[in-house]
Amino acid sequence: MKILLPALLCAVSLFFQACSQDPVQATKSKAERGDAEAQFDLGYIYANGEGRLSGGFVEVAKDEAEAVKWYRKAADQGNAGAQNNLGAMYADGRGVAKDEAEAVKWYRKAAAQGLASAQFNLGVKYAYGEGVAKDEAEAVKWYRKAADQGYAGAQNNLGLMYANGEGVAKDEVEAYKWNLLAGAQGDEDAKKGIERSERVLTPAQRAEGQKRAREFKPVKAAP
């Protein structure tokens, strides 16, 4: 027992040091060892100046360049959330020079992994021709992937594409369905779309749109 005592005391000391380490430093230690989730978490808190880590809610000095640094490390390891957020940093010119083509590159990587928010963001880029040639049919494709997963913004935008016949055949009933689904999640733009649809649809068409919305079941979209 006397031989084991120093080792035991050392282990106890290391335990209390770990426990007393602040959440940011603990996360940074993991990130520096290559943990992609920790790298993503650091990127998030530096981008927003706050966030929740395993040790609790923290506030840090906002540092967008530092956020980009950690997002990139996680993105390079294939972390979809980091890829999407890195794309957003490029799209907005936060912590890095604005570069729409680079934003599209990272959105595409995350979208290919099935991340709904990235699929939505990629759809937006195709719809407006930002960083990529404008292609409304391609926008519809990516909006649909995200909308099928229940992503409200994509459901609203897909409804708009149907209402205007952009990238897809004009279909007011289908537009109404997607607006109903997005509106049920609190999307304010979708609520305006619902009001517009209800002014132009017949009672039978409204009933059909409502039926389609009721029958909708979110699914994991195939990349």
Summary of the structure (lengths in Angstrom):
residues: 223
radius of gyration: 22.9
end to end distance: 58.5
largest distance: 87.8
contacts: 770
relative contact order: 0.07
helix: 70%
strand: 4%
